[in-house]
Amino acid sequence: MKRRTMPTIAVLAATTALVLTGCSSNSDASDKIEGAGGDANASPKSPEKSSTAPAELPDFGLPADVKVEIASDTTGDKAKDRILKEQAESLMARQRIFLDLDPKSRYLTRYYADEALAFYVSEIKKAKADNRTITGLYRYYDRKVETHTGDIAVVSYCEDRSKAYAKDITSGKTRKTEPSPSDFIKNTATLAKTGNGTWVVQSFRGKTSAKECQ
């Protein structure tokens, strides 16, 4: 499968190193999932469009304690909607790889490539060494195809992890923390079209405490 390699649009580790660590107020940084939180006194922003129904996406076999809400954000443009659908699948796959903690997971290699793939391989190894998995609710909304030229697309989206937490694998104990503004993230992902017509996330960056996502 041939994948076109493009320059990284941002340094992954600098902007998304919150995976399974997070930044929540009044808590140890090691107790929170990437970007989990939100202003304790503010209501999370609700997606303007209905969430993607589970039937619209492949079954990723997520357990009952891991829930994912993804706004459909359809445009009516067939090409853009295909990109948004596969980008939504990559978000579902992200949760699955932090449950499997397998650097060779088919979910990882199907939906991620290049810098993004290397980043997640490193992060799941760290999570496994730290005996952590994930639990809680993950919300993604305001997804937009910012650019689409041939076999490269850039998608921006908001992320709310105010109700997402790390969980100890051995004890099953949830490591709950207080929410904070840093738990709302504005993400930008670069996707590349593969030789068989599917889309994979090549690189991404994220800005925490994003006011536009609260």
Helices and strands as residue ranges (DSSP letters): H 12-16, G 29-31, G 54-56, E 66-70, H 78-100, H 106-111, H 114-129, E 132-149, E 152-168, E 174-175, G 181-183, E 184-193, E 199-208, G 211-213
